[in-house]
Amino acid sequence: SITCYLNSLFQQLFMNPIFSKDLFTFNIENKSNLENSVIYNMQLGFANLKYSSLNVYPPYNFVKSFKKAFNGEPIQYGAQQDSDEFLAILCDELEKEAKIYGKENFLENSFKGKISNEIVSLDKDHPYYSKTDEDFYRVTLDIKGHKTLESALDAYVKGEILDGENQYYVDKYKQK
C-alpha cells in the first residue's frame, strides 16, 4: 500500500496543467539510470494517469526513485508523513535533477510567487516605511477557525501591530 500523502500530492501535481506540461519537456538521456530518475518516474506515473485504462496507478517506481526522503531514508510504504514536508523534499529533488538538463527554473513556472513584507510606522511624528519581497513556492495556511480558503488567506496577509518589545528599532530616530 502506498501512503495517502504521496497519492494526494501526486494527483494534485498531475492536475496542475503547467507543471504536467513542463514535466514532459524533459528528455531523459541516461537510459541506464531510469530507476533513479525522479523526473522520469514522475513522467511515467503522469502518463499512466492520463492514458491508462486502469482505475488506479500505484507509483512504485516513483517511490523507489527516492533514495533519501524523510530524515535521509527511503520512503516507507504505509508510513504516515507530512505532505507539506514531502512536497519540499520532492521540489528539492526535482530542482537538482532539472539542473542536469539545464532547466534550473523548472518549478518557477508552476509554483513561484512573491510576497511583500511591509513595515509601516503608525507614528505620524516618526514616519517609517520599508518593504522586502520574498519568493515562495508554497504557502502554509492556518485553517483552524476558518470556514473558507479566502478567510484563511485573508488572515495570512492581515497586518500586525508591533508594540512594546515587539517594535522595530529605527536608526534614523534612534528609538523603537
C-alpha positions as CSV (number, residue, x, y, z in Angstrom):
1,S,0.0,0.0,0.0
2,I,1.2,3.5,-0.9
3,T,0.8,6.2,1.6
4,C,-2.1,8.7,1.2
5,Y,0.1,11.9,1.4
6,L,2.0,10.7,-1.6
7,N,-1.0,9.8,-3.7
8,S,-2.8,13.0,-2.8
9,L,0.2,15.2,-3.8
10,F,0.9,13.2,-6.9
11,Q,-2.7,13.7,-8.1
12,Q,-2.6,17.4,-7.2
13,L,0.6,17.9,-9.2
14,F,-0.8,15.9,-12.1
15,M,-3.9,18.2,-12.2
16,N,-1.6,21.3,-12.4
17,P,-1.6,21.8,-16.3
18,I,1.6,24.0,-16.4
19,F,3.6,21.6,-14.1
20,S,2.4,18.5,-16.1
21,K,3.2,20.1,-19.4
22,D,6.7,21.3,-18.3
23,L,7.4,17.9,-16.8
24,F,7.2,16.3,-20.2
25,T,9.7,18.7,-21.7
26,F,12.5,16.7,-20.2
27,N,14.1,14.2,-22.4
28,I,15.8,11.7,-20.0
29,E,19.0,10.8,-21.8
30,N,20.7,8.5,-19.3
31,K,18.6,5.4,-20.1
32,S,20.8,3.2,-17.9
33,N,19.7,5.0,-14.7
34,L,15.9,5.4,-15.2
35,E,15.0,3.8,-11.9
36,N,16.8,6.6,-10.1
37,S,15.3,9.4,-12.0
38,V,12.5,11.2,-10.1
39,I,11.6,13.2,-13.2
40,Y,11.3,10.1,-15.4
41,N,9.3,8.1,-12.9
42,M,7.0,11.1,-12.4
43,Q,6.6,11.3,-16.2
44,L,5.8,7.5,-16.2
45,G,3.2,8.0,-13.4
46,F,1.6,11.0,-15.1
47,A,1.4,9.2,-18.5
48,N,-0.3,6.3,-16.8
49,L,-2.8,8.6,-15.1
50,K,-3.6,10.3,-18.4
51,Y,-3.6,7.4,-20.8
52,S,-4.1,4.2,-18.9
53,S,-7.5,2.4,-18.7
54,L,-6.7,1.2,-15.2
55,N,-8.7,2.6,-12.3
56,V,-5.6,3.0,-10.2
57,Y,-1.9,3.6,-10.7
58,P,0.4,2.6,-7.8
59,P,3.5,4.7,-8.2
60,Y,6.0,2.1,-7.0
61,N,8.8,3.2,-9.4
62,F,8.3,6.8,-8.4
63,V,8.6,5.8,-4.7
64,K,11.8,3.7,-5.4
65,S,13.4,6.6,-7.2
66,F,13.6,8.5,-3.9
67,K,16.8,7.3,-2.2
68,K,16.7,9.9,0.6
69,A,13.3,11.3,1.6
70,F,12.4,11.7,5.3
71,N,15.4,12.0,7.5
72,G,17.6,10.8,4.6
73,E,15.8,7.4,4.5
74,P,13.9,5.9,1.5
75,I,10.1,6.3,1.5
76,Q,8.4,3.7,3.7
77,Y,5.3,2.1,2.3
78,G,2.3,2.6,4.6
79,A,4.1,5.1,6.8
80,Q,2.2,8.4,7.5
81,Q,4.2,11.5,6.7
82,D,3.5,15.2,6.4
83,S,2.5,16.1,2.8
84,D,4.0,19.7,3.0
85,E,7.3,18.2,4.1
86,F,7.2,15.7,1.3
87,L,6.4,18.5,-1.2
88,A,9.5,20.4,0.0
89,I,11.6,17.2,-0.4
90,L,10.1,16.5,-3.8
91,C,10.8,20.0,-5.1
92,D,14.4,19.8,-3.9
93,E,14.8,16.5,-5.8
94,L,13.1,17.9,-8.9
95,E,15.3,21.1,-8.9
96,K,18.5,19.0,-8.5
97,E,17.6,16.8,-11.4
98,A,16.3,19.7,-13.6
99,K,19.7,21.4,-13.3
100,I,21.3,18.4,-15.0
101,Y,19.1,19.2,-18.1
102,G,19.7,22.9,-17.9
103,K,16.2,23.7,-16.7
104,E,17.0,25.5,-13.4
105,N,13.7,27.4,-13.4
106,F,11.5,24.4,-13.9
107,L,9.4,24.8,-10.8
108,E,9.2,28.6,-11.1
109,N,6.7,28.3,-14.0
110,S,4.2,26.4,-11.9
111,F,4.7,27.4,-8.3
112,K,6.8,30.5,-7.7
113,G,5.1,33.6,-6.2
114,K,6.2,36.7,-4.4
115,I,5.1,38.1,-1.1
116,S,5.9,41.6,0.2
117,N,6.6,42.2,3.8
118,E,6.0,45.9,4.7
119,I,6.8,47.8,7.8
120,V,4.8,51.0,8.2
121,S,5.1,53.3,11.2
122,L,1.8,54.4,12.7
123,D,3.5,57.3,14.5
124,K,3.0,60.4,12.3
125,D,5.9,62.2,14.1
126,H,8.3,59.4,13.1
127,P,7.3,58.2,9.6
128,Y,8.9,55.0,8.5
129,Y,8.4,52.6,5.7
130,S,10.3,49.5,4.5
131,K,9.4,46.8,2.1
132,T,11.1,43.5,1.3
133,D,9.9,41.0,-1.3
134,E,10.4,37.2,-0.9
135,D,10.0,34.4,-3.3
136,F,7.9,31.5,-2.2
137,Y,6.8,28.1,-3.7
138,R,4.1,27.1,-1.2
139,V,2.0,28.8,1.5
140,T,1.2,27.1,4.8
141,L,-2.2,28.4,5.9
142,D,-3.7,28.1,9.4
143,I,-7.2,26.8,8.5
144,K,-8.4,26.3,12.1
145,G,-11.3,28.6,12.7
146,H,-11.8,29.5,9.0
147,K,-14.7,28.3,7.0
148,T,-13.3,29.2,3.6
149,L,-9.9,29.3,1.9
150,E,-10.5,33.0,1.3
151,S,-10.8,33.6,5.0
152,A,-7.6,31.7,5.7
153,L,-5.8,33.7,3.0
154,D,-7.1,37.0,4.4
155,A,-5.8,36.0,7.8
156,Y,-2.4,35.1,6.3
157,V,-1.9,38.6,4.8
158,K,-3.5,40.5,7.6
159,G,-1.3,43.3,9.1
160,E,0.1,43.0,12.6
161,I,0.6,45.9,15.0
162,L,4.0,45.8,16.6
163,D,4.1,47.4,20.0
164,G,6.2,47.2,23.2
165,E,9.2,44.8,22.9
166,N,7.8,43.8,19.6
167,Q,8.6,47.1,17.9
168,Y,11.4,47.6,15.4
169,Y,14.3,49.9,16.3
170,V,14.7,52.7,13.7
171,D,18.2,54.0,13.4
172,K,17.0,57.3,11.9
173,Y,15.1,58.2,15.1
174,K,17.3,56.1,17.5
175,Q,14.2,54.6,19.1
176,K,11.6,52.0,18.7
